[in-house]
Amino acid sequence: MKGGFAHSFADYPPLCFVFLAAIAQLAQAFGLSWFIVLKSSVLLFLVASSACFYWFTRNLILTAGLELALVLNSVALGYVDVYSGLFVIAAFFLLQRGYLSLGLVLFTASCFIKWQPLILAPFVVIYVLAVARGESGGRGNLWRTIAPFAFSTIAVVIPVFAFFGTMTTFDAFRHIAGYRYISGNALNLGWIVTWALRVLQPDQYGALNSGQIDLIVAPEEFPLWSLKMLFYLSYVLILIVFARQKKTFERLITYSMLGFMSYFVFNAGVHENHLFLVSCLAWILVYLEPDYLVRCINLSVAANANLLLFYGVFGQPLPFPRVIAGVDITLWLALANLWLFFDLLVHKFKAEGIGVRFWAAQ
């Protein structure tokens, strides 16, 4: 397994290979196809994620909503986001209940299963430090402050780096960070740029395919940094606002969602399945604040629509055209995703009384 990870030039984190290696071994041991075992594993993790959510919330309706929001990504299309999703859901609820060390250990593990939870990491670190220091009512001390980070380092980080290799792990991250897709089928600003390039510069980037938009691998001279800078600036703004306020669990969830949405709508190289974590966090937010139900449903619909329009229910395109009245409907949904992000951002900032001088927020 260690050698396979090192020689695969993979862009997935090392712990994902642990799951995939287990699937291969189980398939061989029971004489089953790896496809059946893979599908069974994502079903198992979907059920476990729902059970975890219900255990902490005791709300059957919200649990059903969460499972419905995740079933297309996991069981139907076979993405492995649900492997890390279980750890993220459990980690956040444990943090809410004050189990900082165990929560951070599980969250750190999720980052080594899929890279996307790393986007949430700064928010989690700020929250854990604030709670450990007693900002939320506890009597913090030095050990309580450093214990969560010490345990997660000893239990997860050091074993992963020691077994798989530090440089090999970082190389996997560099592979995914180096992709030059303007949008990897994510319905975001990059997808709108992809459409514009195919319409305005068809000789260089290729024309639309009967009105349909196809992804573009950007040449070296294309300024992908402009999209990345929009992500960095919006993400830092959201992080600063969060850091300047009292660290409640509701704020951790909301600002983590906003930070991740800024990644999805602005960054280059984002893929169609990357709204998975937003769906998980959105249903946690509804449990905390029922007024967010409509926004939660909209985000879950957006996450599933992004998958459906490219891969249908079981990996095949839907049996109806994407182009209606000469316009690819994915273009409208990309604009809708931008609106969902700004709607949530403006709503939260207005509710918190955040003005232009966001750095001065209390």
N, C-alpha and C positions, 0 to 999 in steps of 0.2 A: 504493500500500500504506500509506504514511504517513497519507494523508487518510482511507483506509478505516478504519484503526484509530481515528483521532481522532473520526470521526463515527459509529462503530458503537455507542458507549457499551458496549463489551464488558467482560466481567469476566475475560477471559483475558489473560495477559501478552502483550507485543508480539511476542516471537519465535515464539509459536504462530501468529501471523498470517503470519509469513514462510513457515512450512510450508504453511499453508492457501493462501496466494497461489501458492506453487509448484505445489500440487496443481491449482489452477484453471488455471494456465498450461499445465501438462502435459496436462490433459484437453482443453484447446482445441487445443493443438498436434497431438495425436495423434487428435483426433476421438473421444475416449472420454468416457463420463459421469464426472462428478466422483466419483460413488460408487465406481466401479471403481478409479479412481486413488487415492482415499482408502484403500480396503481394501488395495490393493497397497502403499501407503506404510506402513501399520501392520504388514503382514506383513513388509516389508523391515526395519523397525526391530525387530520381534520376533526375526527371524533374527539381526540384528546384535547385539542384546542377549544372545542365547544364545551367539553366537560370542565376544563379549567376555568373558562369564562363563567360557566354556570356556578361552579363551586364558590367563586368569589362574589358573584352578583346575586345569586338565587333568583334570577329573573329569566324565566323560560322563554318569554317572547323575544327579549333582546338576544338571547342565546340562539334562537332560531334565525333571527335576522343576521347575526354574525355568520352562522353556518351557511345560510343561503348566499351571503355576499362572497364567501370564499370557495364555494364548491366548484365553480367553473374554473378558477385558477388551478385548483389542486386536483380533484378527482377527474374532472372532465378533460382538461388539457394537459395534466401531468407535470405542471411546474412544481419545483421543490421549495417554493417560498414558504410553504406551510411548515417545513422542518424548523426554520428559524422563527416563524410566526408563533409557534407554541411557546418557545422560550421568551419571546418578547412580551406576550400577553401575561405569562406567569411572572416575569420579572417586574413589570410595571405594577401589577397588583400587590406583589410582595413589597415593593418600595412604598406603596400607599400605606401598607400596614406596619411599616417601620422595620421590616426585615432587610436592612440595607445591604448587608454582606451577601446573603443568599440571592437577593434581587440582582445585585451587580454581577455576581458570578454567572447567573443565568443570562443576563443581558450580554456580558462579554462573550459567552459561548455562542450566542446568536450571531454576533459579529464575525465569528470564524466559520459559520455555516453559510451565510450570505453576507455580502459586503454592505448592502443597503442599510442595516441598522446602525452602521457607523455614522450615518448622517444625523441620527438621533443622539449619538453619544455625548456631544457637548452639553445638551440640555440635561441629560441624565446625570452627568458629572456635576454640573452646577447645582442640581436639585439635591443630590446625595450630600455634597459638601454643606449646603445650607441646612439640611435636616440634621446632619451629624453635628454641626456646630451649635445647634439649638435654636435656629431661627424660627422653627415651627413649634416651639414650645418646650423642647427638651433641654436638658442640661448637658451640652456637648463638652467633650474633653478630647485630648489629643488622640488617644487610642480609638475612640469612637469615630473620629474623623478619618484616620488612615486605615482602619480595619477593613472596610469594604474593598478598598483598592488593593490592600495587601492580600486578602483572600482571593480576589479575582485574578490577581497576578500569579499567585502560587497555584491556584486550582486550574487555571485555564491558559493564561498567556505563556508562562514558562514551559509547561508540558507541550503545548502546540509548537512553539519555536524550537524546543529541544528535539522533538521527534521529527518534525517535517523540515526544519531548517529555517532560520530567520530570513536569509536572503531569498530562499525559494518561495516563502510566503509573501514577501514583499514583491517579488517578481510577478506572482499571480495578480496582486493588486495593480501593479503597473500595467499589466496586459489589458485589464478592463478599463483602466483610466486612460489608456492610449488609443482607444477606438476612435475612429474619425467619422462615425455616423453623425450627420447633423441631427437626425432623430432616428433611433432604432425602432421605428413603428410606434413610438409614443406620441399621443395626440397632444402636442404642446407647441410652444413658440417655434421650436426647431422644425416641426412638421409644417407649420405655416410658411417658414422660410424655404423649406423643401419645395412646397407648391409654387412659391414665387419664383424660385430659381428655374424650375421646369417651364414656367410660363414665360418668363422674361429672357432667359438665356438658354433656350433649348439646344442650341448648337454645342454649348459647352457641357451642359448637365443632362441633356436628354429631355425630350418632350413628355408631356403627360401621356399615359397609356390609355387611349380612348377616354380621356378625362380623368382617369384614375391616377392618384399620386403613388409613387414608389420611392422608397428610401434612397438616399444619396450618401455614398462614401466620399467625404469631402477631400479634395486634393490638398496638398501641403500648404498651398498659398491661400487657402480659404481661411478667413479669420474666425475660427471656432472660439477664439478667446473672447469675442464680443458676447456670445451667448453665455460663456462661463462667467464672465464678469458680472452679468446681470444676476446670475445665480449667487455668486459670492457676495455681492453688495446687498441683495435682498435678504440672504441668509444671515449675514452679520447684523443687519438692522434688527431682524427678528430676535436674534440671540441676545443682543444688547438690551432690547426692551425686556426680555424675559429675565435677564441677569439683574436688572435694576429694580425688580419688583419682589414682593414677598413670594416665596417659593411654595405655592400651594400645589397639590397634586393635579387639580383641574387645570392650572396654568401649565404644568409640565406637559400634560396631554395636548392641550390646545396649541401651545407654541411649538411642540415637537411636530405636530401635524403641519403647522404653517412652515416650519423649516424644511420638512420633507416635501411639501407642495412646491416650495420655491425651487428645490432641486428638480422636481418633475417637470414643471412648466418652463423653466429657463435653461437648464443645463443641456449641453450637447451629449449625444450618445446614450440617452435614456431609452429604456426599452418598454414595450407594451405592458409588461407584467409588474412594473415597478410601483404601481399604486396599491399593491397588496397591503403594505404596512399601514397606509392611510386608512384602508377599510378596517383593519384591526383597531387602530387607535380611535377611529370615529365611533365605533360601537361602545368602546370604553367611555368616551366622552358623553354619549347619550345616557349611559348609566349614571354618570355624575350630574349631567345637566340635560334633562329631557327636552328643553327648548331647542336643542341642537338636532332633533330628530330629522327634520326635513333636510338640513345640510348633510347629515350623515347618509341619508338615503341617496341624495344626489351624488355624493362622492362614491358610494358603493356602485351606483348605476354607471357612473363614469368609468370606474375601474373595470367593470364587466363589459361595457360597451367597447372599450379599447381592445379587449381580447376577442369579443365576438366578431367585430368587423374584419379582423384579419384571419382568424382561425376557426370561426364558427364555434360549435359546441364540442366537437371531437377532433379538431385539427383540420377540418376542411372548410373552405370559404362558404359563407352563407349562400343559399340558392337564389339570391336576388342581387341585382347590380348595386354597387356602391355609388354610382354616378346617377344623380337625379337632376333633371333640368340642366345638364351640362356641368354640374358641380359635384365633386366627390364629397359625400356627407361627412367623411372624416375631417374635412376642413372645418365644418361647422362645429363638430364636437371638440376640435382643438381650441377653437375660440371659446366654447362653453367651459372647457377646463381652465382657461385663463380667467374667465369670469368667476368660476367657483373659488379659485384661489384669492382673487381680489375681494370678493364678497366676504369670505371668512376673515381675511386680514382687516378690512375696514370695519366689519362688525366687531371684532375683538378689540381693535384699537379704540373705537368709539366707546365701547363698554368700559374699557380701562382708563379712558380719558387721556389717551396718548395723542399728543399733538405733533407739530413739526419738530419741536425740540425733544425727540424721543429719548435722547441720551439723558435727559433730566428727569425721566419718569421715576416715580417713587413706588 
